[in-house]
Amino acid sequence: MTTERLLMRQVREILRLKYEQRLPHRAIARACGVGVGTVSEYCRRAHQAGLTWPLPEDWDDGQLEGRLFQRVGDVVGGPRPLPDMAWVHQELKRPGVTLLRLWLEYLERRPAGYRYSQFCRHYQRWARALAPTMRQVHRAGEKVFVDFSGKKPSIIDATTGEIIAVELFVGALGASVVVCGG
């Protein structure tokens, strides 16, 4: 679970109370309405970024956030090329295609692109927006849904050693549970 970042005005207040008023983290947490861990984390980030109080007057919220959340080796504010998510989505429908394989292809074309975890996160975020759900209500055992499994498996004839490609069907009984209050 990810936590949301504080507003930069709250961060400025945390830093002011820490460095100007020299209050302990518990007092700062009470004054700002945040957890002690949050205060500790922002103070740690400020120390790591080499921030001093008072902050430069010409700094806007974006500059402060950039300094606090800059990771080693990151170019803050430098966007990386996003993959074509519609293409990724279509390619995943083909048998044997995985996100890892598509990421490797993406990285060949764009070496400065996202690493695998961020590539997957961007795709999942994009796919969630599609919301391809269709609610169907079925009585248990009334219908069976059958489809091909995709790739053809093969069997080996024990007498001749011949490899024979076969079709594999998969079936599932449709059922819905409807709970009525009353």
Residue pairs with C-beta under 8 A, 6 or more apart in sequence:
3 38
5 65
5 69
6 14
6 34
6 38
6 42
8 61
8 64
8 65
9 61
10 32
10 34
11 42
11 64
11 68
12 55
12 64
13 31
13 32
14 28
14 32
14 34
14 39
14 42
14 43
15 42
15 43
15 46
15 51
15 53
15 55
16 53
16 54
17 23
17 27
17 28
17 31
17 32
18 25
18 28
18 39
18 43
18 46
18 53
19 52
19 53
20 53
20 54
23 31
25 36
25 39
25 40
25 43
26 36
28 39
29 35
29 36
29 38
29 39
32 39
42 68
45 68
45 69
46 68
49 67
49 68
49 70
51 67
51 68
55 64
66 76
66 77
69 76
70 76
80 110
80 112
80 113
80 114
81 110
81 112
81 113
82 114
82 122
83 102
83 106
83 110
83 113
83 114
83 119
83 122
83 123
85 122
85 123
85 126
85 127
88 99
88 102
88 106
88 123
89 123
89 126
89 127
89 130
91 97
91 102
92 98
92 99
92 102
95 150
95 151
96 151
99 119
99 120
99 123
100 116
103 116
103 119
103 120
106 113
106 114
106 119
107 113
113 119
114 122
136 174
136 176
137 176
137 178
138 174
138 175
138 176
139 175
139 176
140 173
140 175
141 173
141 175
142 174
143 173
143 174
144 171
144 172
144 173
144 174
145 171
145 172
145 173
145 174
146 169
146 170
146 171
147 169
147 170
148 167
148 168
148 169
148 170
149 168
149 169
149 170
152 165
152 166
152 167
152 168
153 165
153 166
153 168
154 163
154 164
154 165
154 166
155 163
155 164
155 166
156 162
156 163
156 164
157 163
157 164
